[in-house]
Amino acid sequence: MTDFNTKLENYASLSIKKGVNLQKGQILVIAAPIHSYEFVRLLAEKAYEAGAHNVHVEWSDEELAKLKLDHAPMEAIQEYPWWHSKAREELAERGAAFITVKSSDPDLLKYADAGKVAAANKAAGEAMKQFRNYIQSDKVSWLVTAAPSTGWAKKVFPEVSETEAVQQLWEAIFKAVRADLENPVLAWEEHDKKLQAKSAILNSKKYKQLHYTAPGTDLKIDLPDHHIWAGGGGPNTEGVHFIANMPTEEVFTVPHKDGVNGYVKNTKPLNYSGNVIDDFTIHFKDGKIVDFSAGEGESTLRNLIDTDEGSHRLGEVALVPHSSPISQSGILFYNTLFDENASNHLAIGSAYAFCVEGGTTMNEQEKQEAGLNTSLTHVDFMVGSNKMNIEGILPDGTKESVFQNGEWAI
């Protein structure tokens, strides 16, 4: 059994070598919560060993963010620091790589002013629009990964002490990202190839539409002409291969923004902005959300959908078999980075431009014409289960099974 420190080292090395694939002389930007300082220091060490020019760390503290929401006036909530967005843009233009360490407490903002939370999210979305375009066009190498916090760990493992919960969450993360294996780098290379092979099969099909059926779900999703399925890693604009999420088990593309019809029910809770949204159903007509309901967090869901015009539509369709390792772990992570890799999922909001041929060089008008959705937000929610079937409709109208009872049929 690999010991904790070795697994942590493996995790940091994977993040640098296979995640952002840091190049010699490159700047690395790490955005992380203050309690993950030990992991961040290890990331920085591995980055400098790989030849980083500089490692810049942006620290955050959820408790401070909560204090601001509780006490600052709305005017302050709506003022996103301009220097932060400009710094991100400048660093991206200089070719920096970006790592975000996720660690949020799913219940942190359960009792916060929902209007202020929505305003803060919208302000950040507007300020970071250009940087988000860089990310969603793969201009730069980027990675989203995670480290436990006490609040998050206790949400996942409520029956044990805080110390034990954090330890158990670390072990679950190590397993999910393959850091517990003898040769994790090789394991990721093999996993990456498998995901890309599945993408290649889907790209050869050129489906016009996907039809989802499951308990509480009957949804038809049109796919744009010249859409591209992606999975595992891919190149940035400099041709450097990177993997944007660790873990990742998905193969994904974009829906046509005007071509979603029917209804879909979630199968896992969604942790969004310090609140949990669960037991929800969303109805679509001609791509747009026309109705929704939720057993928990309905006001939070409403605020998400009302972010802007684009947040009333979908920007991603992702396929994950029910037999994925994260699904089979039986752990509900209350963290989208992990839960989306245990389940087929969709995303409310903006689309990834690289999922349409020539998309990364399109202007906003061209993206719209190609069927790509634009929004200030991009939020994944889980809809898959072992009871979900998905049909692919070919250009000639032929139907074939893509998923049967939650598993690949192609």
C-alpha positions in Angstrom: 0.0 0.0 0.0 1.4 3.3 -1.1 1.8 5.7 1.9 0.0 9.0 2.2 3.0 11.2 1.4 3.8 9.2 -1.7 0.3 9.4 -3.0 0.3 13.2 -2.4 3.6 13.5 -4.3 2.1 11.4 -7.1 -1.0 13.7 -7.2 1.1 16.8 -7.4 3.4 15.3 -10.1 0.4 14.2 -12.1 -1.1 17.7 -11.9 2.1 19.3 -13.3 3.2 16.6 -15.8 -0.1 15.3 -17.1 -2.6 17.9 -16.1 -1.2 21.3 -17.3 1.9 19.6 -18.8 4.0 22.5 -17.6 6.8 23.5 -20.1 10.2 24.7 -19.2 10.2 28.5 -18.7 6.4 28.7 -18.4 4.5 30.6 -15.7 2.2 28.6 -13.5 -0.8 30.3 -11.7 -2.4 28.3 -8.9 -5.8 29.4 -7.4 -6.4 27.7 -4.1 -8.0 28.0 -0.7 -5.7 28.8 2.2 -6.2 25.5 4.0 -4.6 23.6 1.1 -1.3 25.3 1.5 0.7 22.1 1.9 -0.6 20.7 -1.4 0.0 24.0 -3.1 3.6 24.1 -1.8 4.1 20.6 -3.3 2.6 21.7 -6.6 5.0 24.7 -6.6 7.9 22.4 -5.9 7.0 20.0 -8.7 6.5 23.0 -11.0 9.9 24.5 -10.3 11.5 21.0 -10.8 9.8 20.9 -14.2 11.5 24.3 -15.0 8.7 26.8 -14.2 9.7 30.4 -14.7 7.6 31.5 -11.8 4.7 30.1 -9.7 2.1 32.7 -8.8 -0.5 31.7 -6.1 -3.9 33.3 -5.7 -5.2 32.4 -2.2 -8.8 32.4 -1.3 -10.8 31.9 1.9 -14.4 30.9 1.9 -15.1 32.3 5.4 -13.9 35.7 4.3 -16.1 35.4 1.2 -19.0 34.5 3.4 -18.4 37.5 5.7 -18.5 39.8 2.7 -21.8 38.4 1.6 -23.2 38.7 5.1 -22.1 42.2 5.8 -21.0 44.2 2.7 -23.5 46.3 0.8 -24.9 45.1 -2.5 -22.7 47.8 -4.3 -19.6 46.1 -3.0 -20.8 42.6 -4.0 -21.3 43.9 -7.5 -17.8 45.3 -7.7 -15.5 42.6 -9.0 -11.8 43.6 -8.6 -10.8 44.7 -12.1 -7.2 44.1 -11.4 -7.8 40.4 -10.9 -9.5 39.8 -14.2 -6.9 41.9 -16.1 -4.1 40.0 -14.4 -5.6 36.7 -15.5 -5.9 37.9 -19.0 -2.3 39.2 -19.1 -1.0 36.0 -17.7 -2.9 34.0 -20.3 -1.6 36.1 -23.1 1.9 35.4 -21.8 1.2 31.7 -22.1 0.8 30.9 -18.4 -0.7 27.6 -17.3 -3.5 27.6 -14.7 -4.4 25.2 -11.9 -7.5 25.6 -9.8 -7.8 23.7 -6.5 -11.4 23.1 -5.6 -12.4 22.5 -2.0 -15.7 24.2 -1.3 -18.0 23.4 1.6 -21.3 22.4 -0.1 -23.4 24.0 2.7 -21.2 27.2 3.3 -23.8 29.6 1.9 -26.9 27.8 2.8 -28.3 30.7 4.8 -26.6 33.5 2.8 -28.6 36.2 1.0 -29.4 34.4 -2.3 -29.6 37.8 -4.1 -26.1 38.7 -3.1 -24.8 35.3 -4.0 -26.3 35.6 -7.5 -25.0 39.1 -7.9 -21.4 38.0 -6.9 -21.5 35.2 -9.4 -22.8 37.5 -12.2 -20.1 40.1 -11.4 -17.4 37.5 -11.5 -18.8 36.1 -14.8 -18.8 39.5 -16.5 -15.4 40.4 -15.3 -13.8 37.1 -16.3 -15.5 36.8 -19.7 -12.3 37.2 -21.7 -10.3 34.8 -19.5 -13.2 32.3 -19.7 -13.0 32.6 -23.5 -9.3 31.7 -23.4 -10.1 28.7 -21.2 -13.0 27.5 -23.3 -11.0 27.9 -26.5 -8.0 26.0 -25.0 -5.7 29.0 -25.6 -3.9 28.0 -22.5 -3.3 24.8 -20.5 -5.5 24.6 -17.5 -6.5 22.1 -14.8 -9.2 21.8 -12.2 -8.3 19.5 -9.3 -9.2 19.3 -5.6 -8.1 19.1 -2.0 -10.2 18.4 1.1 -11.6 21.0 3.4 -13.2 20.1 6.8 -16.7 21.2 5.7 -16.5 19.3 2.5 -15.1 16.2 4.1 -17.8 16.1 6.8 -20.5 16.5 4.2 -19.2 13.4 2.4 -18.4 11.4 5.5 -20.7 12.7 8.2 -20.5 9.6 10.5 -16.8 10.0 11.4 -14.7 12.7 13.1 -13.4 15.7 11.2 -9.9 14.3 11.2 -11.0 11.0 9.9 -13.4 12.5 7.4 -10.5 14.6 5.9 -8.3 11.5 5.7 -11.0 9.5 4.0 -11.7 12.2 1.5 -8.0 12.4 0.7 -7.9 8.7 0.0 -11.0 8.9 -2.2 -9.4 11.7 -4.2 -6.2 9.7 -4.6 -8.1 6.8 -5.9 -10.2 8.9 -8.3 -7.1 10.5 -9.8 -5.1 7.2 -9.9 -2.4 8.6 -7.5 -2.6 5.4 -5.5 -1.2 3.3 -8.3 2.3 2.1 -8.7 2.8 4.0 -12.0 0.1 6.8 -12.1 1.7 8.6 -15.1 1.5 5.4 -17.2 -2.1 4.8 -15.9 -3.1 8.3 -17.1 -1.6 7.8 -20.5 -3.5 4.6 -21.0 -6.7 6.2 -19.7 -6.3 9.2 -21.9 -6.0 6.9 -25.0 -9.2 5.1 -24.1 -11.2 8.3 -23.8 -9.8 9.6 -27.1 -10.6 6.3 -28.8 -14.2 6.5 -27.6 -14.3 10.1 -28.9 -13.1 9.0 -32.3 -15.9 6.4 -32.5 -18.5 9.1 -31.8 -16.9 11.5 -34.2 -17.1 8.9 -36.9 -20.9 8.6 -36.3 -21.8 12.2 -36.9 -25.1 12.0 -35.0 -27.7 14.6 -35.7 -29.5 14.1 -32.4 -29.4 12.2 -29.1 -32.5 11.0 -27.4 -32.3 10.4 -23.6 -34.8 8.3 -21.7 -34.8 7.3 -18.1 -37.2 7.6 -15.1 -38.2 11.3 -15.0 -36.3 12.0 -18.3 -37.3 12.2 -22.0 -35.0 14.6 -23.7 -34.0 15.2 -27.3 -30.7 17.1 -28.0 -29.8 18.2 -31.5 -26.0 18.4 -32.2 -24.6 21.1 -34.4 -23.2 20.4 -37.8 -19.4 19.7 -37.6 -19.5 19.1 -33.8 -16.5 17.4 -32.2 -16.5 14.9 -29.4 -13.6 15.3 -27.0 -12.3 13.2 -24.1 -9.2 13.0 -21.9 -6.6 15.5 -23.0 -6.1 17.7 -26.0 -3.8 20.4 -27.3 -3.7 24.1 -26.4 -3.1 26.6 -29.2 0.7 26.0 -28.9 0.1 22.2 -29.5 0.9 21.2 -25.9 -1.2 18.3 -24.8 -2.9 18.8 -21.4 -5.7 17.3 -19.4 -8.1 19.9 -18.0 -9.8 17.8 -15.2 -8.4 15.3 -12.8 -10.4 13.1 -12.4 -12.0 12.8 -15.8 -14.1 9.9 -17.1 -16.2 11.8 -19.7 -16.5 12.1 -23.4 -18.3 15.4 -24.4 -19.5 17.7 -27.1 -21.8 20.7 -27.5 -25.6 20.6 -28.1 -27.2 23.0 -30.6 -28.3 25.9 -28.5 -31.8 26.0 -30.1 -32.2 22.2 -30.4 -33.1 20.8 -26.9 -36.6 19.6 -26.3 -38.3 17.6 -23.5 -37.5 17.3 -19.8 -34.6 15.9 -17.7 -34.4 15.0 -14.0 -31.1 15.1 -12.0 -29.7 11.9 -10.5 -27.2 13.4 -8.1 -27.3 16.6 -6.0 -25.6 19.7 -7.5 -23.3 21.8 -5.3 -23.5 25.3 -6.6 -22.3 28.5 -4.8 -22.3 27.0 -1.4 -25.7 25.5 -1.7 -27.1 22.1 -2.6 -29.7 21.8 -5.4 -31.5 18.4 -5.6 -34.6 16.6 -6.8 -35.0 18.9 -9.7 -36.5 18.6 -13.2 -35.9 21.0 -16.1 -38.1 21.4 -19.1 -36.8 22.7 -22.5 -38.5 23.9 -25.7 -36.4 24.9 -28.8 -33.3 24.9 -26.6 -34.6 27.2 -23.9 -35.5 26.3 -20.3 -39.2 27.0 -20.0 -40.0 25.5 -16.6 -38.3 23.9 -13.7 -38.8 22.7 -10.1 -36.6 21.5 -7.3 -37.2 19.7 -4.0 -34.2 21.5 -2.5 -32.4 24.7 -3.5 -35.1 25.9 -6.0 -34.2 29.6 -5.4 -30.6 28.8 -6.1 -31.5 27.0 -9.3 -33.7 30.0 -10.3 -30.8 32.4 -9.7 -28.5 30.2 -11.8 -30.9 30.0 -14.7 -31.6 33.8 -14.5 -27.9 34.7 -14.7 -28.3 35.8 -18.4 -30.0 34.8 -21.6 -27.4 32.0 -22.2 -28.0 30.4 -18.8 -31.5 29.5 -20.1 -29.8 27.0 -22.5 -27.3 24.2 -22.5 -23.6 24.3 -23.4 -22.4 20.8 -22.9 -23.5 17.2 -23.3 -21.2 14.6 -21.6 -21.3 10.8 -21.6 -20.0 8.8 -18.6 -20.8 5.1 -18.1 -22.4 4.0 -14.8 -19.5 1.6 -14.4 -17.0 4.5 -14.1 -14.6 4.1 -11.1 -16.0 7.1 -9.4 -19.6 5.8 -9.8 -18.6 2.4 -8.5 -16.9 3.9 -5.4 -20.4 4.6 -4.1 -19.3 7.9 -2.8 -21.4 11.0 -3.3 -18.8 13.8 -3.4 -21.1 16.8 -3.4 -18.5 18.3 -5.8 -19.1 18.5 -9.5 -15.5 17.8 -10.5 -16.0 14.2 -9.1 -19.8 13.7 -9.3 -19.9 14.6 -13.0 -17.4 11.8 -13.6 -19.8 9.3 -12.1 -22.7 10.1 -14.3 -23.9 11.3 -17.7 -24.3 15.1 -17.4 -25.3 18.3 -19.1 -24.2 21.9 -18.5 -26.2 25.0 -18.2 -24.5 28.0 -19.9 -21.6 28.5 -22.2 -20.2 26.0 -24.8 -16.6 24.9 -25.4 -15.6 26.5 -28.7 -13.2 23.6 -29.5 -16.2 21.2 -29.8 -17.1 22.6 -33.2 -14.7 22.6 -36.2 -13.1 26.0 -36.4 -14.8 27.1 -33.2 -11.7 28.5 -31.5 -11.2 31.1 -34.2 -14.9 32.2 -34.4 -16.2 35.5 -33.3 -19.4 35.7 -31.1 -21.7 36.1 -34.1 -20.1 33.1 -35.9 -20.4 31.0 -32.7 -24.1 31.8 -32.5 -24.6 30.8 -36.1 -22.8 27.5 -35.5 -25.2 26.7 -32.7 -22.8 27.4 -29.8 -24.3 28.9 -26.7 -22.7 31.8 -24.9 -23.2 32.7 -21.2 -21.4 34.2 -18.2 -21.7 30.7 -16.5 -21.1 27.0 -17.1 -22.6 24.7 -14.6 -22.7 20.9 -15.0 -25.5 18.8 -13.5 -25.8 15.0 -13.3 -28.6 13.1 -15.1 -27.2 9.6 -15.7 -28.0 6.3 -14.0 -28.0 2.6 -14.6 -31.6 3.1 -15.9 -30.7 5.6 -18.7 -30.8 4.7 -22.4 -29.5 7.0 -25.1 -30.3 6.7 -28.8 -28.2 8.3 -31.5 -30.0 9.5 -34.6 -27.8 9.4 -37.8 -28.1 11.9 -40.6 -30.3 9.5 -42.6 -32.7 9.1 -39.7 -31.4 5.7 -38.6 -31.5 5.1 -34.8 -28.9 3.2 -32.9 -28.2 2.6 -29.2 -25.4 4.7 -27.7 -26.1 3.9 -24.1 -28.1 0.9 -22.7 -28.9 0.8 -19.0 -26.2 3.3 -18.2 -23.4 1.6 -20.2 -21.8 2.2 -23.6 -23.5 0.3 -26.4 -21.0 1.4 -29.1 
